[in-house]
Structure formats: C-alpha cells, structure tokens
Amino acid sequence: MAPQESTSLPVGSMQVALVRNSGRRKVDTTALATGRGSGKRRPANPEQVRQAAGQVVVGAAPDGHPRALPAVVDEALTDHAQVWAAAGAPRTVFSITAGELLELTGGLLLPVGR
C-alpha cells in the first residue's frame, strides 16, 4: 500500500483538521464536510500546513504538532493490515495500523477518500 498522506484544512478563521488517507486516493471535501457536520472545506496550501502542523505537507506526522489538531482517518485505511504514516519529515515513515492511528490521533473514522 502507498504511504498515507495528510491534508490539513485552512488556517485562519476556518477550523483546521488533519486528514489521513491513502496516497492513492484524494480527499472528498464534500464527504469530509458532511461527516464532520461542517461547511465547505478545501485543502490547505503548503504554508498553511506548516503553520498548523509545524511540519511540511509531505511529511506531516499524525501527532507532535504545536497544538492539538482534530484528525480524520479515511475508512479505507482499515482495509489494510498496516499503513505507512509520515513521520515528520519528507521520506520518513513508520508502520501503524488504522486502529492505532485512530487511537494516536483521537481521530474520527470517516469515508472521505475517493
């Protein structure tokens, strides 16, 4: 399975969330907004990710951010015995199960990949 990637939502007046999904899938922002019970969402740009997570977009780890970020884990990750999560720097990953990822992030399991 391809490493999972993250999509952080805009910083500023909008609520920020870190979405963990397969690198083979894109985040369905409509499904994300519906699942979280919130308005329209859009992916953050690299600077917004760095500002929220304290890490670059291609290396944003599931935890260790300057402040707690709400997390969403794509339901499709549960189809795999293990996934590879970014570890805080580009080209650095670690193995984890979807269940452990949910526990680590305190995230919400939603079908947000397409």
All heavy atoms as an XYZ file, in Angstrom:
820
protein
N       0.840     -1.176      0.000
C       0.000      0.000      0.000
C       0.883      1.236      0.000
O       1.899      1.291      0.664
C      -0.887     -0.029      1.239
C      -1.692      1.208      1.387
S      -2.776      1.099      2.802
C      -3.450      2.718      2.666
N       0.468      2.250     -0.707
C       1.208      3.505     -0.749
C       1.151      4.169      0.620
O       0.181      3.996      1.360
C       0.590      4.428     -1.799
N       2.185      4.947      0.970
C       2.132      5.665      2.245
C       0.893      6.536      2.300
O       0.457      7.060      1.289
C       3.396      6.514      2.232
C       4.297      5.857      1.265
C       3.408      5.210      0.245
N       0.342      6.690      3.474
C      -0.802      7.572      3.600
C      -0.324      9.004      3.629
O       0.780      9.300      4.022
C      -1.622      7.191      4.824
C      -0.819      7.105      6.062
C      -1.377      7.914      7.177
O      -2.386      8.557      7.044
N      -0.708      7.906      8.273
N      -1.140      9.890      3.164
C      -0.766     11.285      3.178
C      -1.788     12.062      3.984
O      -2.815     11.545      4.372
C      -0.616     11.856      1.770
C      -1.605     11.431      0.774
C      -1.355     12.037     -0.586
O      -0.296     11.824     -1.178
O      -2.256     12.724     -1.048
N      -1.502     13.313      4.222
C      -2.401     14.120      5.028
C      -2.831     15.350      4.267
O      -2.128     15.850      3.421
C      -1.700     14.548      6.314
O      -0.564     15.319      6.011
N      -4.001     15.803      4.579
C      -4.499     17.053      4.051
C      -4.973     17.847      5.245
O      -5.821     17.395      5.987
C      -5.692     16.821      3.096
O      -5.261     15.964      2.052
C      -6.180     18.127      2.520
N      -4.406     19.001      5.444
C      -4.819     19.861      6.534
C      -5.763     20.894      5.952
O      -5.598     21.326      4.818
C      -3.594     20.545      7.145
O      -3.990     21.381      8.188
N      -6.749     21.291      6.694
C      -7.685     22.287      6.207
C      -7.245     23.677      6.644
O      -6.449     23.824      7.546
C      -9.084     21.942      6.699
C      -9.534     20.579      6.184
C     -10.868     20.197      6.781
C      -9.611     20.548      4.676
N      -7.739     24.704      5.956
C      -7.219     26.057      6.121
C      -7.084     26.570      7.548
O      -7.897     26.286      8.400
C      -8.227     26.900      5.350
C      -8.743     25.971      4.321
C      -8.807     24.634      5.008
N      -6.051     27.333      7.737
C      -5.759     28.024      8.984
C      -6.430     29.388      8.904
O      -6.703     29.882      7.844
C      -4.232     28.195      9.142
C      -3.888     29.003     10.370
C      -3.553     26.841      9.169
N      -6.658     30.023      9.988
C      -7.289     31.337      9.980
C      -8.649     31.215     10.613
O      -8.814     30.583     11.631
N      -9.660     31.772      9.952
C     -10.998     31.757     10.518
C     -11.679     30.396     10.391
O     -12.656     30.132     11.059
C     -11.864     32.827      9.842
O     -11.980     32.543      8.460
N     -11.142     29.520      9.543
C     -11.741     28.199      9.391
C     -11.100     27.205     10.357
O      -9.950     27.349     10.726
C     -11.563     27.702      7.954
C     -12.296     28.540      6.937
S     -12.168     27.854      5.287
C     -13.320     26.507      5.413
N     -11.855     26.193     10.733
C     -11.333     25.142     11.604
C     -10.321     24.295     10.844
O     -10.504     23.980      9.676
C     -12.471     24.271     12.110
C     -12.011     23.226     13.092
C     -13.138     22.356     13.572
O     -14.253     22.435     13.089
N     -12.850     21.511     14.535
N      -9.259     23.922     11.503
C      -8.206     23.108     10.915
C      -8.429     21.650     11.288
O      -8.813     21.357     12.413
C      -6.825     23.564     11.458
C      -5.725     22.673     10.952
C      -6.573     25.007     11.087
N      -8.187     20.748     10.347
C      -8.238     19.310     10.624
C      -7.167     18.637      9.790
O      -6.843     19.088      8.699
C      -9.604     18.727     10.296
N      -6.623     17.569     10.315
C      -5.621     16.798      9.598
C      -6.285     15.501      9.146
O      -6.789     14.743      9.963
C      -4.445     16.498     10.527
C      -3.163     16.037      9.883
C      -2.625     17.095      8.929
C      -2.133     15.739     10.947
N      -6.305     15.266      7.837
C      -6.961     14.097      7.274
C      -5.903     13.088      6.861
O      -4.985     13.411      6.129
C      -7.834     14.472      6.050
C      -8.493     13.241      5.463
C      -8.876     15.513      6.439
N      -6.049     11.859      7.341
C      -5.132     10.780      6.989
C      -5.829      9.903      5.960
O      -6.906      9.379      6.230
C      -4.777      9.946      8.222
C      -4.323     10.739      9.432
C      -3.310     11.801      9.162
N      -2.040     11.278      8.726
C      -0.917     11.967      8.737
N      -0.898     13.205      9.164
N       0.199     11.430      8.300
N      -5.240      9.791      4.782
C      -5.824      8.969      3.736
C      -4.732      8.318      2.912
O      -3.575      8.702      2.992
C      -6.760      9.794      2.847
C      -6.023     10.833      2.036
O      -5.399     11.719      2.612
N      -6.081     10.749      0.731
N      -5.117      7.335      2.113
C      -4.163      6.647      1.259
C      -3.614      7.597      0.213
O      -4.337      8.440     -0.314
C      -4.865      5.475      0.568
O      -4.054      4.961     -0.464
N      -2.333      7.429     -0.101
C      -1.720      8.241     -1.147
C      -2.329      7.976     -2.510
O      -2.152      8.756     -3.433
N      -3.060      6.887     -2.652
C      -3.724      6.551     -3.912
C      -5.090      7.213     -4.054
O      -5.706      7.123     -5.098
C      -3.912      5.043     -4.027
C      -2.627      4.304     -4.137
C      -2.901      2.843     -4.297
N      -1.645      2.121     -4.387
C      -1.556      0.836     -4.509
N      -2.647      0.098     -4.545
N      -0.379      0.249     -4.588
N      -5.573      7.816     -2.992
C      -6.916      8.406     -3.007
C      -6.838      9.901     -2.723
O      -5.936     10.367     -2.054
C      -7.795      7.719     -1.964
C      -8.005      6.238     -2.261
C      -8.563      5.473     -1.085
N      -9.813      5.969     -0.578
C     -11.007      5.468     -0.892
N     -11.100      4.468     -1.743
N     -12.102      5.953     -0.360
N      -7.797     10.619     -3.233
C      -7.926     12.041     -2.939
C      -8.998     12.205     -1.869
O      -9.885     11.368     -1.733
C      -8.322     12.814     -4.192
C      -7.258     12.782     -5.273
C      -7.543     13.840     -6.295
C      -6.498     13.838     -7.369
N      -5.257     14.451     -6.984
N      -8.899     13.289     -1.118
C      -9.913     13.565     -0.097
C     -11.138     14.164     -0.776
O     -11.036     15.120     -1.546
C      -9.373     14.538      0.970
C     -10.484     14.950      1.933
C      -8.228     13.905      1.731
N     -12.284     13.580     -0.498
C     -13.564     14.104     -0.977
C     -14.000     15.149      0.045
O     -14.475     14.814      1.128
C     -14.572     12.964     -1.077
C     -15.940     13.404     -1.568
O     -16.264     14.608     -1.475
O     -16.685     12.530     -2.030
N     -13.816     16.425     -0.294
C     -14.080     17.501      0.676
C     -15.564     17.610      1.029
O     -15.902     18.029      2.130
C     -13.541     18.850      0.168
O     -14.097     19.135     -1.118
C     -12.029     18.829      0.076
N     -16.439     17.194      0.122
C     -17.871     17.202      0.433
C     -18.179     16.140      1.484
O     -18.886     16.404      2.458
C     -18.713     16.972     -0.839
O     -18.412     18.006     -1.781
C     -20.197     16.981     -0.529
N     -17.620     14.931      1.305
C     -17.818     13.862      2.292
C     -17.209     14.260      3.634
O     -17.769     13.972      4.692
C     -17.203     12.558      1.794
N     -16.070     14.931      3.597
C     -15.421     15.390      4.825
C     -16.305     16.381      5.564
O     -16.536     16.257      6.763
C     -14.065     16.021      4.505
C     -13.299     16.606      5.674
C     -12.958     15.542      6.706
C     -12.034     17.295      5.167
N     -16.824     17.368      4.851
C     -17.688     18.377      5.474
C     -18.959     17.743      6.033
O     -19.383     18.055      7.146
C     -18.041     19.468      4.461
N     -19.549     16.811      5.279
C     -20.764     16.130      5.737
C     -20.475     15.295      6.978
O     -21.209     15.355      7.963
C     -21.322     15.235      4.608
O     -21.618     16.056      3.478
C     -22.574     14.503      5.057
N     -19.396     14.529      6.954
C     -19.041     13.666      8.075
C     -18.699     14.417      9.336
O     -18.944     13.936     10.440
N     -18.125     15.608      9.177
C     -17.750     16.403     10.348
C     -18.862     17.362     10.749
O     -18.730     18.091     11.723
C     -16.472     17.194     10.071
C     -15.283     16.246      9.893
C     -13.962     16.950      9.957
N     -13.718     17.362     11.338
C     -13.228     18.547     11.682
N     -12.908     19.424     10.778
N     -13.031     18.848     12.937
N     -19.942     17.401      9.962
C     -21.052     18.295     10.277
C     -20.664     19.754     10.162
O     -21.070     20.589     10.962
N     -19.854     20.060      9.155
C     -19.388     21.432      8.990
C     -19.572     21.882      7.555
O     -19.963     21.119      6.683
C     -17.910     21.526      9.388
O     -17.148     20.619      8.613
N     -19.267     23.131      7.314
C     -19.417     23.709      5.982
C     -18.348     23.254      5.016
O     -17.536     22.384      5.307
N     -18.369     23.853      3.856
C     -17.459     23.512      2.769
C     -16.000     23.559      3.228
O     -15.597     24.424      3.994
C     -17.668     24.497      1.618
C     -16.878     24.158      0.391
C     -17.181     25.127     -0.732
C     -16.312     24.774     -1.926
N     -16.544     25.680     -3.034
N     -15.212     22.607      2.726
C     -13.797     22.503      3.072
C     -12.955     22.551      1.819
O     -13.413     22.230      0.735
C     -13.520     21.184      3.803
C     -14.251     21.062      5.110
C     -13.678     22.022      6.082
N     -14.352     21.885      7.367
C     -14.255     22.794      8.309
N     -13.533     23.862      8.135
N     -14.873     22.625      9.442
N     -11.701     22.920      1.987
C     -10.747     22.898      0.883
C      -9.377     22.557      1.446
O      -9.087     22.831      2.609
C     -10.713     24.226      0.149
C     -10.244     25.386      1.003
C     -10.297     26.704      0.209
N     -10.074     27.823      1.094
C      -8.871     28.288      1.429
N      -7.795     27.741      0.940
N      -8.747     29.307      2.251
N      -8.533     21.925      0.623
C      -7.189     21.599      1.099
C      -6.382     22.860      1.394
O      -6.548     23.887      0.733
C      -6.564     20.826     -0.060
C      -7.721     20.349     -0.874
C      -8.791     21.396     -0.699
N      -5.532     22.759      2.362
C      -4.641     23.863      2.708
C      -3.468     23.896      1.739
O      -3.112     22.890      1.134
C      -4.121     23.675      4.127
N      -2.863     25.061      1.623
C      -1.638     25.140      0.827
C      -0.466     24.748      1.732
O      -0.624     24.637      2.954
C      -1.475     26.534      0.198
C      -1.264     27.628      1.226
O      -0.502     27.482      2.173
N      -1.940     28.757      1.041
N       0.709     24.499      1.158
C       1.845     24.041      1.967
C       2.196     24.950      3.152
O       2.535     24.452      4.230
C       2.992     23.975      0.958
C       2.308     23.675     -0.329
C       1.021     24.468     -0.269
N       2.081     26.242      2.991
C       2.403     27.151      4.097
C       1.387     27.018      5.230
O       1.733     27.064      6.413
C       2.487     28.603      3.611
C       2.856     29.596      4.694
C       4.119     29.231      5.494
O       5.087     28.699      4.913
O       4.138     29.480      6.715
N       0.117     26.839      4.887
C      -0.915     26.653      5.907
C      -0.692     25.358      6.684
O      -0.900     25.310      7.889
C      -2.304     26.671      5.273
C      -2.688     28.043      4.755
C      -3.921     28.011      3.881
O      -4.123     27.085      3.103
N      -4.755     29.031      4.011
N      -0.253     24.311      5.986
C       0.051     23.043      6.657
C       1.208     23.236      7.624
O       1.157     22.811      8.776
C       0.370     21.925      5.637
C       0.855     20.671      6.350
C      -0.850     21.622      4.788
N       2.264     23.900      7.157
C       3.431     24.148      8.027
C       3.019     24.969      9.246
O       3.452     24.697     10.367
C       4.542     24.866      7.261
C       5.796     25.067      8.112
C       6.877     25.835      7.376
N       7.449     25.102      6.276
C       8.427     24.192      6.395
N       8.901     23.893      7.585
N       8.907     23.588      5.345
N       2.182     25.961      9.044
C       1.731     26.819     10.141
C       0.917     26.016     11.175
O       1.111     26.171     12.371
C       0.886     27.962      9.567
C       0.529     29.035     10.540
C      -0.272     30.138      9.853
O      -0.877     29.950      8.806
N      -0.265     31.305     10.454
N       0.019     25.148     10.705
C      -0.836     24.381     11.616
C      -0.119     23.201     12.245
O      -0.243     22.961     13.443
C      -2.080     23.894     10.868
N       0.629     22.442     11.428
C       1.230     21.190     11.902
C       2.674     21.347     12.350
O       3.217     20.473     13.023
C       1.155     20.129     10.798
N       3.326     22.435     11.934
C       4.739     22.615     12.271
C       5.635     21.702     11.442
O       6.794     21.498     11.779
N       5.085     21.126     10.371
C       5.812     20.193      9.513
C       5.388     20.440      8.066
O       4.326     21.015      7.817
C       5.483     18.747      9.918
C       5.837     18.452     11.353
C       5.134     17.213     11.889
O       4.233     16.658     11.285
N       5.548     16.796     13.068
N       6.195     19.965      7.132
C       5.851     20.136      5.721
C       4.738     19.173      5.324
O       4.586     18.108      5.918
C       7.082     19.961      4.802
C       8.120     21.028      5.092
C       7.682     18.578      4.934
N       3.978     19.543      4.300
C       2.801     18.781      3.898
C       3.132     17.326      3.554
O       2.372     16.430      3.898
C       2.041     19.480      2.748
C       2.834     19.446      1.455
C       0.676     18.862      2.548
N       4.237     17.050      2.894
C       4.557     15.673      2.522
C       5.143     14.863      3.668
O       5.375     13.676      3.520
C       5.511     15.607      1.304
C       4.851     16.190      0.082
C       6.814     16.299      1.600
N       5.362     15.488      4.817
C       5.932     14.771      5.950
C       5.155     14.947      7.233
O       5.612     14.536      8.291
N       3.968     15.552      7.166
C       3.209     15.852      8.387
C       2.804     14.571      9.115
O       2.060     13.749      8.601
C       1.984     16.689      8.062
N       3.337     14.404     10.303
C       3.078     13.229     11.136
C       1.687     13.299     11.758
O       1.092     14.371     11.840
C       4.141     13.135     12.231
N       1.170     12.169     12.237
C      -0.147     12.163     12.866
C      -0.209     12.885     14.204
O      -1.283     13.239     14.673
C      -0.463     10.683     13.069
C       0.631      9.905     12.469
C       1.726     10.835     12.087
N       0.933     13.101     14.845
C       0.939     13.809     16.130
C       2.222     14.632     16.249
O       3.002     14.700     15.309
C       0.782     12.843     17.297
C       1.988     11.925     17.468
O       2.845     11.862     16.561
O       2.080     11.269     18.508
N       2.390     15.269     17.396
C       3.589     16.069     17.614
C       3.488     17.462     17.028
O       4.505     18.090     16.722
N       2.289     17.975     16.894
C       2.085     19.308     16.335
C       2.162     20.368     17.434
O       2.001     20.047     18.609
C       0.723     19.373     15.640
C       0.527     18.259     14.666
N      -0.478     17.341     14.780
C       1.257     17.877     13.585
C      -0.387     16.462     13.805
N       0.665     16.756     13.072
N       2.392     21.630     17.055
C       2.479     22.694     18.061
C       1.213     22.832     18.907
O       1.261     23.278     20.040
C       2.698     23.965     17.240
C       3.181     23.510     15.907
C       2.633     22.130     15.714
N       0.077     22.454     18.348
C      -1.192     22.457     19.092
C      -2.003     21.254     18.620
O      -1.749     20.715     17.543
C      -1.965     23.752     18.873
C      -2.368     24.004     17.442
C      -3.033     25.383     17.304
N      -3.272     25.692     15.916
C      -4.455     25.617     15.319
N      -5.520     25.242     16.007
N      -4.600     25.908     14.051
N      -2.939     20.840     19.428
C      -3.769     19.682     19.061
C      -4.590     19.999     17.813
O      -5.193     21.075     17.722
C      -4.702     19.330     20.211
N      -4.567     19.077     16.860
C      -5.351     19.237     15.632
C      -6.393     18.130     15.555
O      -6.066     16.959     15.746
C      -4.451     19.134     14.397
C      -3.405     20.219     14.214
C      -2.510     19.894     13.016
C      -4.070     21.571     14.017
N      -7.647     18.475     15.271
C      -8.638     17.429     15.067
C      -8.201     16.563     13.888
O      -7.634     17.075     12.919
C      -9.923     18.177     14.732
C      -9.659     19.610     15.000
C      -8.192     19.806     15.074
N      -8.442     15.274     13.974
C      -7.998     14.356     12.924
C      -9.161     13.553     12.373
O     -10.105     13.239     13.084
C      -6.933     13.423     13.470
N      -9.051     13.231     11.088
C      -9.986     12.342     10.410
C      -9.151     11.267      9.736
O      -8.143     11.569      9.101
C     -10.835     13.106      9.370
C     -11.686     12.148      8.558
C     -11.692     14.164     10.039
N      -9.559     10.010      9.888
C      -8.874      8.883      9.252
C      -9.839      8.289      8.231
O     -10.985      7.967      8.571
C      -8.453      7.827     10.293
C      -7.851      6.606      9.621
C      -7.470      8.436     11.296
N      -9.388      8.171      6.982
C     -10.227      7.604      5.937
C     -10.529      6.142      6.258
O      -9.629      5.356      6.539
C      -9.545      7.720      4.576
C     -10.417      7.221      3.428
O     -11.646      7.108      3.597
O      -9.852      6.942      2.351
N     -11.788      5.809      6.197
C     -12.267      4.455      6.493
C     -11.549      3.392      5.646
O     -11.357      2.260      6.090
C     -13.772      4.431      6.201
C     -14.534      3.292      6.707
C     -16.025      3.504      6.450
O     -16.466      3.340      5.291
O     -16.733      3.839      7.420
N     -11.136      3.725      4.430
C     -10.480      2.758      3.537
C      -9.162      2.249      4.114
O      -8.705      1.167      3.741
C     -10.248      3.379      2.167
N      -8.548      2.971      5.030
C      -7.292      2.514      5.624
C      -7.492      1.250      6.454
O      -6.554      0.487      6.651
C      -6.651      3.610      6.475
C      -6.151      4.842      5.712
C      -5.529      5.846      6.676
C      -5.164      4.468      4.619
N      -8.723      1.005      6.911
C      -8.993     -0.197      7.704
C      -8.970     -1.462      6.849
O      -8.975     -2.567      7.385
C     -10.342     -0.099      8.444
O     -11.398     -0.013      7.478
C     -10.384      1.110      9.367
N      -8.922     -1.314      5.527
C      -8.835     -2.467      4.628
C      -7.444     -3.094      4.623
O      -7.245     -4.142      4.015
C      -9.181     -2.063      3.190
C     -10.629     -1.640      3.024
O     -11.468     -1.984      3.893
O     -10.918     -0.955      2.020
N      -6.483     -2.446      5.252
C      -5.090     -2.881      5.210
C      -4.596     -3.264      6.603
O      -4.936     -2.603      7.586
C      -4.209     -1.772      4.637
C      -4.700     -1.312      3.301
N      -4.425     -1.974      2.136
C      -5.472     -0.254      2.959
C      -5.000     -1.349      1.126
N      -5.647     -0.308      1.600
N      -3.788     -4.314      6.668
C      -3.232     -4.767      7.948
C      -2.320     -3.708      8.551
O      -2.240     -3.567      9.776
C      -2.458     -6.065      7.753
N      -1.626     -2.973      7.723
C      -0.779     -1.876      8.194
C      -0.765     -0.781      7.144
O      -1.025     -1.029      5.972
C       0.646     -2.335      8.477
C       1.435     -2.690      7.232
C       2.876     -3.028      7.567
O       3.235     -3.265      8.705
N       3.706     -3.060      6.552
N      -0.497      0.422      7.569
C      -0.304      1.553      6.665
C       1.012      2.217      7.047
O       1.568      1.957      8.120
C      -1.476      2.564      6.728
C      -2.768      1.930      6.255
C      -1.660      3.139      8.126
N       1.497      3.055      6.174
C       2.745      3.771      6.431
C       2.406      5.240      6.610
O       1.850      5.865      5.714
C       3.727      3.551      5.285
C       4.152      2.135      5.218
C       3.598      1.140      4.462
C       5.187      1.527      5.987
N       4.227     -0.052      4.712
C       5.216      0.157      5.647
C       6.099      2.002      6.927
C       6.107     -0.739      6.204
C       6.994      1.105      7.477
C       6.998     -0.239      7.119
N       2.705      5.781      7.774
C       2.394      7.173      8.097
C       3.641      8.034      8.024
O       4.739      7.573      8.348
C       1.806      7.247      9.507
N       3.456      9.263      7.605
C       4.555     10.222      7.600
C       5.053     10.407      9.031
O       4.279     10.362      9.985
C       4.085     11.555      7.032
N       6.357     10.616      9.160
C       6.971     10.698     10.495
C       7.569     12.066     10.797
O       8.485     12.184     11.594
C       8.022      9.610     10.636
N       7.068     13.117     10.150
C       7.502     14.463     10.475
C       8.480     15.090      9.514
O       8.807     16.266      9.649
N       8.971     14.336      8.545
C       9.913     14.852      7.552
C       9.696     14.090      6.243
O       9.295     12.926      6.270
C      11.356     14.670      8.022
N       9.950     14.727      5.107
C       9.798     14.021      3.830
C      10.647     12.743      3.798
O      11.731     12.687      4.368
C      10.306     15.034      2.801
C      10.136     16.358      3.468
C      10.378     16.108      4.939
N      10.132     11.719      3.174
C      10.807     10.418      3.008
C      11.063      9.694      4.327
O      11.933      8.837      4.421
C      12.101     10.582      2.198
C      11.847     11.057      0.769
C      13.113     11.211     -0.026
N      14.076     12.152      0.523
C      14.047     13.469      0.365
N      13.083     14.028     -0.319
N      14.976     14.237      0.874
N      10.318     10.038      5.361
C      10.435      9.375      6.658
C       9.043      8.877      7.047
O       8.113      9.668      7.169
C      10.960     10.354      7.732
O      12.167     10.939      7.265
C      11.207      9.649      9.037
N       8.908      7.552      7.206
C       7.609      6.962      7.520
C       7.744      5.914      8.623
O       8.853      5.487      8.945
C       6.965      6.301      6.269
C       6.662      7.328      5.205
C       7.842      5.190      5.713
N       6.620      5.520      9.179
C       6.600      4.427     10.143
C       5.338      3.606      9.921
O       4.346      4.094      9.403
C       6.703      4.932     11.589
C       5.510      5.736     12.051
C       4.502      5.141     12.802
C       5.395      7.093     11.754
C       3.408      5.871     13.243
C       4.309      7.835     12.183
C       3.312      7.221     12.933
N       5.398      2.341     10.315
C       4.289      1.415     10.149
C       3.316      1.549     11.321
O       3.732      1.654     12.474
C       4.847     -0.010     10.075
O       3.799     -0.936     10.034
N       2.023      1.498     11.005
C       0.988      1.621     12.023
C      -0.292      1.002     11.466
O      -0.462      0.934     10.254
C       0.790      3.112     12.410
C      -0.074      3.280     13.658
C       0.250      3.918     11.232
C      -0.056      4.700     14.237
N      -1.166      0.524     12.332
C      -2.464      0.040     11.863
C      -3.447      1.209     11.873
O      -3.226      2.221     12.554
C      -3.023     -1.077     12.763
O      -3.351     -0.522     14.049
C      -2.038     -2.238     12.902
N      -4.541      1.054     11.151
C      -5.565      2.107     11.143
C      -6.115      2.323     12.554
O      -6.348      3.457     12.973
C      -6.677      1.756     10.167
N      -6.296      1.232     13.293
C      -6.791      1.348     14.675
C      -5.829      2.113     15.563
O      -6.243      2.952     16.370
N      -4.543      1.825     15.423
C      -3.534      2.547     16.207
C      -3.491      4.018     15.793
O      -3.310      4.895     16.641
C      -2.157      1.919     16.013
C      -2.028      0.547     16.637
C      -0.783     -0.206     16.180
O      -0.255      0.067     15.081
O      -0.354     -1.090     16.948
N      -3.671      4.272     14.505
C      -3.690      5.652     14.009
C      -4.860      6.419     14.615
O      -4.715      7.567     15.042
C      -3.771      5.639     12.486
C      -3.612      6.959     11.766
C      -2.277      7.618     12.087
C      -3.753      6.756     10.263
N      -6.013      5.763     14.687
C      -7.183      6.394     15.322
C      -6.915      6.682     16.797
O      -7.248      7.752     17.298
C      -8.409      5.497     15.187
C      -9.095      5.541     13.840
C     -10.046      4.360     13.685
C      -9.834      6.856     13.667
N      -6.307      5.718     17.484
C      -6.011      5.893     18.905
C      -4.984      7.011     19.110
O      -5.138      7.855     19.994
C      -5.487      4.585     19.480
C      -5.300      4.619     20.977
C      -4.860      3.267     21.517
O      -5.270      2.230     20.991
O      -4.086      3.282     22.494
N      -3.936      7.016     18.302
C      -2.879      8.020     18.415
C      -3.400      9.430     18.199
O      -3.039     10.354     18.924
C      -1.769      7.718     17.403
C      -0.614      8.708     17.317
C       0.202      8.699     18.610
C       0.275      8.370     16.124
N      -4.265      9.594     17.197
C      -4.742     10.935     16.842
C      -6.023     11.334     17.558
O      -6.368     12.511     17.567
C      -5.012     11.024     15.327
O      -6.059     10.102     14.984
C      -3.765     10.746     14.515
N      -6.726     10.347     18.132
C      -8.042     10.646     18.685
C      -9.003     11.013     17.567
O      -9.982     11.724     17.768
N      -8.702     10.522     16.362
C      -9.430     10.914     15.157
C     -10.796     10.283     15.003
O     -11.194      9.382     15.734
N     -11.465     10.763     13.999
C     -12.791     10.329     13.627
C     -12.647      9.473     12.361
O     -11.981      9.889     11.412
C     -13.641     11.569     13.333
C     -15.097     11.429     12.994
C     -15.865     10.779     14.148
C     -15.682     12.817     12.721
N     -13.214      8.283     12.342
C     -13.159      7.394     11.189
C     -14.308      7.736     10.254
O     -15.473      7.620     10.633
C     -13.244      5.927     11.640
C     -13.078      4.871     10.554
C     -11.667      4.908      9.980
C     -13.374      3.497     11.119
N     -13.968      8.179      9.031
C     -14.991      8.578      8.061
C     -14.596      8.107      6.656
O     -13.415      8.041      6.345
C     -15.117     10.106      8.000
C     -15.664     10.826      9.212
C     -15.557     12.342      9.015
C     -17.121     10.454      9.436
N     -15.588      7.848      5.795
C     -15.284      7.514      4.404
C     -15.056      8.804      3.613
O     -15.978      9.381      3.048
C     -16.551      6.778      3.930
C     -17.654      7.381      4.757
C     -17.016      7.729      6.086
N     -13.823      9.276      3.576
C     -13.542     10.570      2.934
C     -12.648     10.472      1.699
O     -12.365     11.472      1.065
C     -12.933     11.587      3.927
C     -13.930     11.928      5.018
C     -11.634     11.088      4.501
N     -12.200      9.277      1.357
C     -11.350      9.117      0.174
C     -12.186      8.803     -1.053
O     -13.267      8.251     -0.975
N     -11.645      9.185     -2.210
C     -12.313      8.827     -3.465
C     -11.282      8.422     -4.478
O     -10.139      8.697     -4.391
C     -13.187      9.955     -4.004
C     -12.465     11.270     -4.218
C     -13.440     12.299     -4.766
N     -12.910     13.615     -4.553
C     -12.201     14.288     -5.455
N     -11.972     13.777     -6.632
N     -11.738     15.471     -5.183
